[in-house]
Amino acid sequence: MRLRGAYLTLHRTANAHFEPLGVTADQFVVLTLLAEEEGLTQREIVARAYSDPNTIGEMLTRLEGKKLVRRARHPSDRRARTVFLTAKGRSLQTQLWAGWEGYLREIDSAFGAKELKSLKRLLTRIPDAVAESEEAADGAVA
């Protein structure tokens, strides 16, 4: 429940922070992933955003409608589509990050350096542990 509380607190705060600029917290995540590495496939975005294909597909359609991203056919996999930030999308992501980065520093300052390093390390283990648990459950059913 504490993990849920932390997530929901951050998510609500992020949504309120980004709303005046016309994006959601989840859209910010996608824009930031693309700022870090352009030309990701939709499948790669799904994995890196810890989301599902339908949610990401719909989100990309909305971001495309706002002229923040563009999709193109993958050069070697005709079934896949790659996603790129537009100039408008890159500019907005830079603006969004500049405002959000200070808030993240405030949160980080609630922890000592060792605590913060441990927290980040521990949080990265959760998705892997869940995936392993799901794989074990799928294997038991088969």
C-alpha positions as CSV (number, residue, x, y, z in Angstrom):
1,M,0.0,0.0,0.0
2,R,2.9,2.4,0.6
3,L,4.2,1.8,-2.9
4,R,0.8,2.5,-4.2
5,G,0.5,5.6,-2.1
6,A,3.9,6.9,-3.3
7,Y,3.0,6.2,-6.9
8,L,-0.5,7.8,-6.7
9,T,1.0,10.9,-4.9
10,L,3.6,11.4,-7.6
11,H,1.1,10.7,-10.5
12,R,-1.5,13.1,-9.2
13,T,1.2,15.8,-8.6
14,A,2.6,15.3,-12.1
15,N,-0.8,15.4,-13.7
16,A,-1.5,18.7,-12.0
17,H,1.9,20.0,-12.9
18,F,1.7,19.1,-16.6
19,E,-2.0,19.9,-17.1
20,P,-1.5,23.6,-17.9
21,L,0.8,22.6,-20.7
22,G,-1.7,20.2,-22.2
23,V,-0.2,16.9,-21.4
24,T,-0.6,14.1,-18.8
25,A,2.0,12.5,-16.6
26,D,1.9,9.4,-18.8
27,Q,2.3,11.5,-22.0
28,F,5.3,13.2,-20.3
29,V,6.9,9.7,-19.8
30,V,6.5,8.9,-23.5
31,L,7.9,12.2,-24.6
32,T,10.8,11.8,-22.2
33,L,11.6,8.3,-23.5
34,L,11.6,9.7,-27.0
35,A,13.9,12.6,-26.0
36,E,16.3,10.0,-24.5
37,E,16.2,7.8,-27.7
38,E,14.3,8.6,-30.8
39,G,13.1,6.0,-33.3
40,L,11.8,3.6,-30.6
41,T,9.3,1.1,-31.8
42,Q,5.9,1.2,-30.1
43,R,6.7,-2.2,-28.5
44,E,9.9,-0.7,-27.0
45,I,7.9,2.3,-25.6
46,V,5.4,-0.2,-24.1
47,A,8.3,-2.0,-22.3
48,R,10.2,1.1,-21.2
49,A,7.0,2.9,-20.0
50,Y,5.8,-0.3,-18.1
51,S,2.5,0.1,-19.9
52,D,0.3,-1.9,-22.3
53,P,0.1,-1.8,-26.1
54,N,-3.5,-0.4,-26.2
55,T,-2.7,2.5,-23.8
56,I,0.5,3.4,-25.6
57,G,-1.2,3.2,-29.0
58,E,-3.9,5.5,-28.0
59,M,-1.5,7.9,-26.3
60,L,0.6,8.1,-29.4
61,T,-2.5,8.8,-31.5
62,R,-3.2,11.7,-29.1
63,L,0.3,13.0,-29.2
64,E,0.4,12.7,-32.9
65,G,-2.9,14.7,-33.1
66,K,-1.1,17.4,-31.0
67,K,1.8,17.3,-33.5
68,L,4.2,16.3,-30.7
69,V,5.3,13.0,-32.3
70,R,5.3,11.3,-35.7
71,R,5.2,7.6,-36.5
72,A,6.9,6.0,-39.4
73,R,7.3,2.5,-40.7
74,H,10.3,0.6,-39.3
75,P,13.1,0.4,-41.9
76,S,13.5,-3.3,-41.6
77,D,10.4,-4.7,-39.9
78,R,7.3,-3.8,-42.0
79,R,4.9,-4.6,-39.1
80,A,6.6,-2.3,-36.7
81,R,6.3,1.5,-36.4
82,T,9.0,3.8,-35.1
83,V,8.2,7.0,-33.2
84,F,10.0,10.3,-33.3
85,L,9.5,13.6,-31.5
86,T,8.6,16.6,-33.8
87,A,10.3,19.9,-33.2
88,K,7.2,21.0,-31.3
89,G,7.4,17.8,-29.2
90,R,11.1,18.2,-28.4
91,S,10.6,21.8,-27.4
92,L,7.6,20.9,-25.1
93,Q,9.5,18.0,-23.6
94,T,12.4,20.3,-22.8
95,Q,10.0,22.8,-21.2
96,L,8.2,20.1,-19.2
97,W,11.5,18.5,-18.0
98,A,12.9,21.9,-16.9
99,G,9.8,22.4,-14.6
100,W,9.7,18.9,-13.3
101,E,13.4,18.4,-12.6
102,G,13.3,20.8,-9.7
103,Y,10.4,18.9,-8.1
104,L,12.3,15.6,-8.5
105,R,15.3,17.2,-6.7
106,E,13.0,18.2,-3.8
107,I,11.9,14.6,-3.5
108,D,15.4,13.3,-3.8
109,S,16.4,15.6,-1.0
110,A,14.1,13.8,1.4
111,F,16.7,11.0,1.4
112,G,20.4,10.7,2.2
113,A,22.7,9.8,-0.7
114,K,23.0,6.2,0.3
115,E,19.2,5.9,0.9
116,L,18.4,7.4,-2.5
117,K,20.8,5.0,-4.2
118,S,19.3,2.0,-2.3
119,L,15.8,3.2,-3.1
120,K,16.4,3.5,-6.8
121,R,18.2,0.1,-6.9
122,L,15.3,-1.6,-5.0
123,L,12.6,0.0,-7.1
124,T,14.2,-1.3,-10.3
125,R,14.0,-4.8,-9.0
126,I,10.2,-4.7,-8.7
127,P,9.3,-5.1,-12.4
128,D,11.7,-8.0,-12.7
129,A,10.4,-9.7,-9.7
130,V,6.8,-9.4,-10.9
131,A,7.7,-10.7,-14.4
132,E,9.5,-13.7,-12.8
133,S,6.4,-14.4,-10.7
134,E,4.1,-14.1,-13.7
135,E,6.4,-16.4,-15.8
136,A,6.4,-19.0,-12.9
137,A,2.6,-18.8,-12.7
138,D,2.2,-19.2,-16.5
139,G,4.5,-22.2,-16.3
140,A,2.5,-23.8,-13.6
141,V,-0.7,-23.4,-15.6
142,A,0.7,-24.9,-18.8
